[in-house]
Amino acid sequence: MTTSSSERGVSLGMPQLPAPAYPDDVRARLETDAREVIARYPDSRSALLPLLHLVQSEEGHVTRTGMQFCADMLDLTTAEVTAVATFYTMYRRRPSGDYQVGVCTNTLCAVMGGDAIFETLQEHLGVGNGETTDDGKVTLEHIECNAACDFAPVVMVNWEFFDNQTPGSAKRLVDDLREGQPVQPTRGARLCTFKETARILAGFPDERPGAVEEGGSAGPASLVGLRLARGETAPARVVHPRDGGPHDEPQHPAHRPPTAEHPSSHDAPQQTSASDPAHPAGPAAEEGE
Ligand code: FES
């Protein structure tokens, strides 16, 4: 699937028609929401980021209409709004799926299996980076580090974490999303759609019963340093969910304990490039040796 420059929201210098207006009822509803957001800030322009999430929650991506709306509400130019909307990757500039599946292919996740997961999902879903399945359910993209390197390789769906993934678990995850099965992230509340997520990011309450209580926290691997700083003994090895234990009960097929067919990525042999013969892999010498 290829996209033209206009589909990507990029102007090649041709004058554009004015952005179409929201229907009156939609505009009135969004204005009410926007005023509530703007009132939280001493300077109205500080509300631009949440307002972009708000318009994204309406249409699933930030349209020219949405940017015009933000400019109107905040007394900004559309150029100022566009500069922000195109800078941050959390704002989508073209129609996408209900679930944004982001595979971290930054350095650590990549070598721990992120590259293999991304390639597997591209083949399994039949889409490339930034593309959406024909059923409109899943948009696949590779993402940069999400500060969850201790759970590498990480997959995020609508910004919720799925830790220690493998190509097999990631395939089961996207299959469940497409089939409408309930999906529980490794850490955090159960998934909602991208539009619903965008509204929460705009600063409105998560009204799903029990969702706030399900909110995630740091996982055990992230807390090792804190435990050591407190003088506590850290576990010899912390890998979620492979090790079992009370925190590691499988909540979802994507998070089953590994079997021989589905080893954790930490156990699975990875296909990595051969070492440079001039610098063979091996134990590094201690300082001073
Ligand atoms: S490299 Fe993937 S979360 Fe940091």
Residues whose N, C-alpha, C, O or C-beta is under 5 A from the ligand:
A	BS01	FES	C104 N106 T107 L108 C109 C145 N146 A147 A148 C149 V154
